[in-house]
């Protein structure tokens, strides 16, 4: 049973696209996309961003070209855009582009973490850790806990016999 991939956070999505968060938010607003960030959308937006940067194409025109060009990948290794005959053409190596996208997506999933708001929580000390921090020597307690309950009871009885044998002198 395959599980659906988790949606990305804005920071992860921006890392996967290879753009700042603000650019991603503005691009989503211009293209009329929702705030659901998926790996497929990250690849598509990264491809549109590449076309925008490479040939100055508006994002609104580049985004619709991204889906069919990425869909033809296993059959085609290169995607070529020719506007007019005799003019310069834009060629994109799809294998290299998708490899870069997968690296950025892996980086976003494994290393990127959103910053938490507020102060970091204080480390709470409890039990033995608190006693050690306070300066109490807990080695006798730890050695006693290594023994079985019967051995601990024998040691307590021996200590009780010793205490009863002491006489009060009254001085």
Secondary structure as GFF3:
##gff-version 3
##sequence-region A 1 171
A	DSSP	alpha_helix	10	17	.	.	.	ID=ss1
A	DSSP	alpha_helix	21	31	.	.	.	ID=ss2
A	DSSP	alpha_helix	39	55	.	.	.	ID=ss3
A	DSSP	alpha_helix	59	71	.	.	.	ID=ss4
A	DSSP	beta_strand	78	82	.	.	.	ID=ss5
A	DSSP	beta_strand	89	93	.	.	.	ID=ss6
A	DSSP	alpha_helix	94	110	.	.	.	ID=ss7
A	DSSP	alpha_helix	128	134	.	.	.	ID=ss8
A	DSSP	alpha_helix	139	146	.	.	.	ID=ss9
A	DSSP	alpha_helix	149	165	.	.	.	ID=ss10
###
